[in-house]
Amino acid sequence: MALSLLYLAFLRTIEFLCRRRSDKSDLAIEVVMLRHEVAVLRRQVDRPALRPSDRALLAGLSRLIPRGKLHRFFVQPDTLLRWHRELVRRKWTYPKPSGRPKIPTGTVQLVVRLARENSTWGYRRIHGELSVLGINLAPSSVWNILQRHGLDPSPERTGPTWREFLRTQASSLLACDFFTVDTVLLKRLYVLFFIELDTRKVFVTGVTAHPTGAWVAQQARNLSHELAQRTQPVRFLIRDRDTKFTASFDEVFRSEGIRVIRTPIRAPRANAFAERFVGTVRRECLDRMLIVGRRHLEAVVHEFVVHYIQPPASSIPRSATASAEEDCPNGTRECRPFTAPADEPARRVDP
């Protein structure tokens, strides 16, 4: 009963206001209704989905309302101000200057190639060569390209690197060293060898149990006769500081115009090619068999050197594989046991 009376009183009050209403009264009533609708929607929707146009309108109207009344909006005042700042930022955004045009990738690769293939050229020389080719590029751009690729752009870039120097000098370099082998009866034998750095050709000059200075010098004389037949003479000989290499050994090569270079103390890497051959002959040959004596060792090492210089071809004759391919129909192949020809002994073929 009390609620009914309150509702009737509320209706009579509204009717009384409607009799005395004006244009402003209609606007006020509409505002009250809209506020009530917003309050109802707030109870139903936690986070409204706004479009960019909605944000722009709300952000613009918020600038016309005092800051103290911004709490009536369904978004926070800071959010409205942030939307407004975004609109201002987009309005006063100017296109960025383009700057220098990008250098084509092909031009960059050409500059790097000219610098690497011509170690004495500076950035000015490279710029001149590009101008001859019709490529317009500023000298500063050439400088920046070389700097980005780790190349020295200054004209003082003269002289090859150590890698380039060794590659060009490899054909005139010769290295020598000893390696030891213990026989079945625990007798130690010494093998003296020389190796060409360019072709990896190995000269096994001698095997002995007592490598004296005179014996080593005699092996050097024997090798000098063979080196005299080379089309390109040897200019340098690399050896370590072993006491078996005496002054007479060095004098043999000096008389042939060969300069003897001694490696630093305890620096096996300075004679890396000879050390690598020693490791190869041990891993692939000597560590897999027992050596009886000096003659046995000489035969084994000489056979391995032939294999090392000229590896043999496949042990299967070409005639056998060709006949097997001809028997296969439609170009297909199938595995079947290998049969050796009648004139050749049977060989084992590993799978």
C-alpha positions as CSV (number, residue, x, y, z in Angstrom):
1,M,0.0,0.0,0.0
2,A,2.8,2.4,0.8
3,L,4.6,1.8,-2.5
4,S,1.4,2.4,-4.4
5,L,0.9,5.7,-2.6
6,L,4.5,6.8,-3.4
7,Y,4.1,5.9,-7.0
8,L,0.8,7.9,-7.3
9,A,2.5,10.8,-5.7
10,F,5.4,10.6,-8.2
11,L,2.9,10.6,-11.1
12,R,1.0,13.6,-9.8
13,T,4.3,15.5,-9.4
14,I,5.2,14.7,-13.0
15,E,1.8,15.9,-14.3
16,F,2.1,19.1,-12.3
17,L,5.5,19.7,-13.9
18,C,4.2,19.0,-17.4
19,R,1.5,21.7,-17.1
20,R,4.2,24.3,-16.3
21,R,6.9,22.9,-18.6
22,S,8.8,24.9,-21.3
23,D,11.4,24.1,-23.9
24,K,14.1,24.0,-21.3
25,S,12.0,21.6,-19.2
26,D,11.7,19.2,-22.2
27,L,15.5,19.2,-22.5
28,A,16.0,18.6,-18.8
29,I,13.6,15.7,-18.9
30,E,15.4,14.2,-21.9
31,V,18.8,14.5,-20.1
32,V,17.4,12.8,-17.0
33,M,16.0,10.0,-19.2
34,L,19.3,9.6,-21.0
35,R,21.3,9.5,-17.7
36,H,19.0,6.8,-16.4
37,E,19.4,4.8,-19.6
38,V,23.2,5.1,-19.2
39,A,23.0,3.9,-15.6
40,V,20.9,0.8,-16.8
41,L,23.4,0.0,-19.5
42,R,26.3,0.3,-17.1
43,R,24.7,-2.4,-14.9
44,Q,24.5,-4.7,-18.0
45,V,27.8,-4.1,-19.8
46,D,31.1,-4.1,-17.9
47,R,33.3,-2.7,-20.8
48,P,31.5,-1.1,-23.8
49,A,33.0,-1.6,-27.3
50,L,33.7,1.8,-28.8
51,R,34.5,2.6,-32.4
52,P,37.1,5.2,-33.4
53,S,34.3,7.7,-34.2
54,D,32.8,7.2,-30.7
55,R,36.1,7.9,-29.1
56,A,36.7,11.0,-31.2
57,L,33.2,12.4,-30.3
58,L,33.6,11.7,-26.6
59,A,37.1,13.1,-26.6
60,G,36.0,16.3,-28.3
61,L,33.0,16.9,-26.1
62,S,35.1,16.2,-23.0
63,R,37.0,19.4,-23.7
64,L,33.7,21.4,-23.3
65,I,32.9,20.0,-19.9
66,P,34.6,21.1,-16.7
67,R,37.1,18.5,-15.4
68,G,35.2,18.0,-12.2
69,K,32.2,16.6,-14.1
70,L,34.1,14.2,-16.3
71,H,33.4,11.4,-13.8
72,R,29.9,11.1,-15.2
73,F,31.2,9.5,-18.4
74,F,31.4,5.7,-18.5
75,V,35.2,6.0,-19.1
76,Q,37.9,7.5,-16.9
77,P,38.9,11.1,-17.4
78,D,42.5,10.0,-18.1
79,T,41.2,7.8,-20.9
80,L,39.3,10.8,-22.5
81,L,42.4,13.0,-22.3
82,R,44.6,10.3,-23.8
83,W,42.1,9.9,-26.7
84,H,42.3,13.6,-27.3
85,R,46.1,13.7,-27.3
86,E,46.0,10.9,-29.9
87,L,43.7,12.9,-32.1
88,V,46.1,15.9,-31.9
89,R,49.1,13.8,-32.7
90,R,47.5,12.3,-35.8
91,K,46.4,15.8,-37.0
92,W,49.9,17.4,-36.7
93,T,51.8,14.4,-38.1
94,Y,54.0,15.4,-41.1
95,P,55.5,12.9,-43.5
96,K,59.1,12.0,-42.6
97,P,61.9,13.1,-44.9
98,S,63.0,10.4,-47.3
99,G,66.7,11.1,-47.0
100,R,69.3,9.4,-49.2
101,P,68.0,6.8,-51.6
102,K,68.9,3.2,-50.7
103,I,71.9,1.8,-52.4
104,P,71.1,-1.3,-54.5
105,T,72.2,-4.6,-53.3
106,G,74.1,-5.3,-56.5
107,T,76.2,-2.2,-56.1
108,V,77.1,-3.1,-52.5
109,Q,78.2,-6.5,-53.6
110,L,80.3,-5.0,-56.4
111,V,82.1,-2.6,-54.0
112,V,82.9,-5.4,-51.5
113,R,84.1,-7.6,-54.4
114,L,86.4,-4.9,-55.7
115,A,87.9,-4.3,-52.2
116,R,88.5,-8.0,-51.5
117,E,90.0,-8.9,-54.9
118,N,92.2,-5.8,-55.0
119,S,93.8,-5.4,-51.5
120,T,95.7,-2.3,-52.5
121,W,92.7,-0.3,-53.6
122,G,91.3,2.4,-51.2
123,Y,87.8,3.8,-51.3
124,R,88.9,6.5,-53.7
125,R,90.2,4.1,-56.2
126,I,87.0,2.0,-55.9
127,H,84.9,5.1,-56.4
128,G,86.8,5.9,-59.6
129,E,86.3,2.4,-61.0
130,L,82.6,2.6,-60.3
131,S,82.4,5.9,-62.1
132,V,84.1,4.2,-65.2
133,L,81.3,1.6,-65.0
134,G,78.7,4.3,-65.0
135,I,77.7,3.8,-61.3
136,N,77.1,7.1,-59.5
137,L,78.0,6.6,-55.9
138,A,79.5,9.1,-53.5
139,P,83.0,8.4,-52.0
140,S,81.5,8.6,-48.5
141,S,79.0,5.8,-49.4
142,V,81.8,3.6,-50.6
143,W,83.6,4.3,-47.3
144,N,80.5,3.3,-45.3
145,I,80.0,0.1,-47.3
146,L,83.5,-1.0,-46.6
147,Q,83.3,-0.2,-42.9
148,R,80.0,-2.2,-42.6
149,H,81.7,-5.3,-44.1
150,G,84.8,-5.1,-42.0
151,L,87.1,-3.8,-44.7
152,D,89.7,-1.1,-44.3
153,P,88.6,1.8,-46.6
154,S,91.8,3.8,-46.2
155,P,94.4,3.8,-49.1
156,E,97.0,2.5,-46.7
157,R,95.5,-1.0,-47.1
158,T,98.6,-2.2,-48.9
159,G,100.1,-5.7,-48.8
160,P,98.4,-9.0,-48.6
161,T,97.2,-10.8,-45.5
162,W,99.1,-13.7,-44.0
163,R,96.6,-16.1,-45.6
164,E,97.1,-14.6,-49.0
165,F,100.9,-14.5,-48.5
166,L,101.1,-18.1,-47.6
167,R,98.9,-19.2,-50.5
168,T,101.1,-17.4,-53.0
169,Q,104.3,-18.6,-51.4
170,A,103.2,-22.3,-50.9
171,S,104.6,-23.4,-54.3
172,S,108.1,-22.4,-53.1
173,L,107.9,-23.7,-49.6
174,L,109.3,-27.0,-48.3
175,A,109.0,-28.5,-44.8
176,C,110.8,-31.4,-43.1
177,D,110.6,-33.3,-39.9
178,F,111.2,-36.6,-38.2
179,F,108.7,-39.1,-36.8
180,T,109.5,-42.3,-34.8
181,V,108.2,-45.8,-35.0
182,D,108.8,-48.6,-32.4
183,T,109.2,-52.1,-33.8
184,V,107.9,-55.3,-32.4
185,L,111.2,-55.8,-30.5
186,L,110.9,-52.2,-29.1
187,K,113.6,-50.8,-31.4
188,R,113.0,-47.2,-32.2
189,L,113.4,-46.1,-35.9
190,Y,113.5,-42.6,-37.2
191,V,111.9,-41.5,-40.5
192,L,113.1,-38.3,-42.2
193,F,110.6,-36.8,-44.7
194,F,110.1,-33.6,-46.7
195,I,106.7,-32.3,-47.8
196,E,105.8,-29.6,-50.4
197,L,103.3,-27.2,-49.0
198,D,101.6,-26.6,-52.4
199,T,101.1,-30.1,-53.8
200,R,101.4,-32.0,-50.5
201,K,104.0,-34.3,-52.2
202,V,106.0,-36.2,-49.7
203,F,109.6,-37.3,-50.0
204,V,110.7,-40.0,-47.6
205,T,114.5,-39.7,-47.8
206,G,115.6,-42.4,-45.2
207,V,114.9,-44.6,-42.3
208,T,117.5,-45.3,-39.6
209,A,118.0,-46.2,-36.0
210,H,120.8,-43.8,-35.4
211,P,120.1,-40.4,-37.1
212,T,123.4,-38.6,-36.9
213,G,124.2,-35.2,-38.3
214,A,126.2,-36.7,-41.1
215,W,123.4,-39.0,-42.1
216,V,120.9,-36.2,-42.1
217,A,123.2,-34.0,-44.3
218,Q,123.6,-36.9,-46.8
219,Q,119.8,-37.3,-47.1
220,A,119.6,-33.5,-47.8
221,R,122.2,-33.9,-50.6
222,N,120.2,-36.8,-52.1
223,L,117.0,-34.7,-52.1
224,S,118.8,-31.6,-53.6
225,H,119.4,-33.6,-56.8
226,E,115.7,-34.3,-57.1
227,L,114.7,-30.7,-56.3
228,A,117.0,-29.4,-59.1
229,Q,114.6,-31.0,-61.6
230,R,111.6,-28.9,-60.5
231,T,110.3,-26.2,-62.9
232,Q,109.7,-23.9,-60.0
233,P,112.6,-23.7,-57.6
234,V,112.2,-24.0,-53.8
235,R,112.9,-20.8,-52.0
236,F,112.3,-21.7,-48.3
237,L,112.7,-24.7,-46.1
238,I,110.9,-24.9,-42.8
239,R,112.3,-27.1,-40.0
240,D,112.2,-27.3,-36.2
241,R,115.2,-26.8,-33.8
242,D,116.1,-30.5,-33.6
243,T,119.8,-31.0,-32.9
244,K,119.9,-33.6,-35.7
245,F,119.6,-30.7,-38.2
246,T,123.2,-29.5,-38.1
247,A,125.0,-26.6,-39.8
248,S,126.0,-28.9,-42.7
249,F,122.4,-29.8,-43.3
250,D,121.5,-26.1,-43.6
251,E,124.6,-25.5,-45.8
252,V,123.4,-28.0,-48.4
253,F,120.2,-26.1,-49.0
254,R,121.9,-22.6,-48.8
255,S,124.2,-23.7,-51.6
256,E,121.1,-24.4,-53.7
257,G,119.7,-20.9,-53.0
258,I,117.2,-22.1,-50.4
259,R,116.7,-20.2,-47.2
260,V,116.3,-22.3,-44.1
261,I,113.6,-21.0,-41.6
262,R,113.7,-22.4,-38.1
263,T,110.4,-22.6,-36.2
264,P,110.0,-21.0,-32.7
265,I,110.7,-23.0,-29.6
266,R,107.8,-25.3,-28.6
267,A,105.6,-24.1,-31.5
268,P,104.6,-27.2,-33.6
269,R,101.9,-25.1,-35.4
270,A,104.7,-23.2,-37.1
271,N,105.4,-26.4,-39.0
272,A,101.7,-27.5,-39.3
273,F,101.9,-29.2,-42.7
274,A,104.6,-31.6,-41.6
275,E,102.9,-32.3,-38.2
276,R,99.6,-33.0,-40.0
277,F,101.3,-35.6,-42.3
278,V,102.8,-37.3,-39.2
279,G,99.3,-37.5,-37.6
280,T,97.8,-38.9,-40.9
281,V,100.5,-41.6,-41.4
282,R,100.1,-42.7,-37.8
283,R,96.3,-42.8,-37.7
284,E,95.8,-44.4,-41.2
285,C,98.8,-46.7,-41.4
286,L,101.3,-47.2,-38.6
287,D,98.9,-47.5,-35.7
288,R,97.1,-50.4,-37.4
289,M,100.1,-52.7,-37.9
290,L,103.2,-54.1,-36.2
291,I,106.6,-53.2,-37.8
292,V,109.2,-55.9,-37.8
293,G,112.3,-53.9,-38.9
294,R,113.8,-51.1,-41.0
295,R,113.1,-52.7,-44.4
296,H,109.5,-53.5,-43.4
297,L,109.0,-49.9,-42.3
298,E,110.5,-48.5,-45.5
299,A,108.2,-50.6,-47.6
300,V,105.1,-49.6,-45.6
301,V,105.9,-45.9,-45.6
302,H,106.7,-45.8,-49.3
303,E,103.5,-47.6,-50.1
304,F,101.5,-45.2,-48.0
305,V,103.1,-42.2,-49.6
306,V,102.0,-43.4,-53.0
307,H,98.5,-43.8,-51.7
308,Y,98.7,-40.4,-50.0
309,I,99.8,-38.6,-53.2
310,Q,97.6,-40.5,-55.7
311,P,94.7,-42.3,-54.0
312,P,93.7,-45.4,-55.9
313,A,90.4,-45.5,-57.8
314,S,87.5,-47.9,-57.0
315,S,88.6,-51.5,-56.7
316,I,85.6,-52.7,-58.8
317,P,86.4,-52.8,-62.5
318,R,84.4,-50.4,-64.7
319,S,83.6,-53.3,-67.1
320,A,81.8,-55.2,-64.3
321,T,79.6,-52.2,-63.4
322,A,78.9,-51.4,-67.0
323,S,77.7,-54.9,-67.8
324,A,75.5,-54.8,-64.7
325,E,73.9,-51.6,-65.9
326,E,73.2,-53.0,-69.3
327,D,71.4,-56.0,-67.9
328,C,69.0,-53.8,-65.9
329,P,65.7,-53.3,-67.7
330,N,64.1,-49.8,-68.0
331,G,67.2,-48.2,-66.3
332,T,66.5,-49.7,-62.9
333,R,69.2,-51.2,-60.8
334,E,69.2,-54.1,-58.4
335,C,71.9,-55.4,-56.0
336,R,73.4,-58.7,-56.7
337,P,76.7,-60.5,-55.8
338,F,79.8,-59.4,-57.7
339,T,81.5,-62.0,-59.9
340,A,85.1,-61.3,-60.9
341,P,86.2,-61.9,-64.5
342,A,88.0,-65.1,-65.3
343,D,91.3,-63.4,-65.9
344,E,91.3,-61.5,-62.6
345,P,91.4,-63.0,-59.1
346,A,88.3,-62.6,-57.0
347,R,88.3,-59.5,-54.8
348,R,86.4,-58.7,-51.7
349,V,83.9,-55.8,-52.1
350,D,82.8,-54.2,-48.9
351,P,79.1,-53.4,-48.6
